[in-house]
Amino acid sequence: MPFHGPATVEKLKQSIGFGDITEMKALAEVSITTQGENRGSLNGVFAYKAPGRMRVKLFGPFGLTMSEVVISNGLLQLSVPSKKALYEWSLPEIAFSALLNSRLRYEMETDGYLYVLVAYMPDVRNSEAVARYFFDRTYLLNRAICLYKNGTGVMGAEFSEFNGRLPERIRLTLSNGLELDIVLQEPEFTEGIPDEYFSSIKHEGMELKSFQEIFKDFAPLR
């Protein structure tokens, strides 16, 4: 239903991400680009658990895991087992649902036809924003999330093609030009996904690299 206001900080908090969905699994079709160059598409599985955990597993022939993306405990990881490579990037604390980090301080702004909820570190005078959540004014749907580190944007998530409050398309964009366009299919709103499913990828047997190295290492996935 259309939103009739008034918009407040508390109302925007309640509208973050996937509404009251706390756990979800879905099939996923993922297209990958780096710096605008198409790297191919893979099928996989998308899993989410509020407030800030996400895992995408991408499969190749014979069901072999080609790559994994994990967001958990303030860390973004991308693994490529065939190259024994693990790329890591520390992220600000983030929520993909209304289960927000209560330690942060929130303020409301406007940006054209959007409402913006801005998260700041608490008790830090003149602190830089660590996250911005964007909402349309018509339905108060959460259209995008931007994450910052030391005042610089490091990651963006855009949500579109909504079925109710659930976006069927998610686009993750990193400041180094890596982009994952995720189309969700056959979502299941389940409970009981163990926290261990979102555990960080182990370093054993993997070469640890920064995300900036991904361009010279990432071969086309076709």
Order of alpha helices (4+ residues) and beta strands (2+ residues): alpha-beta-beta-beta-beta-beta-beta-beta-beta-beta-beta-beta-beta-beta-beta-alpha
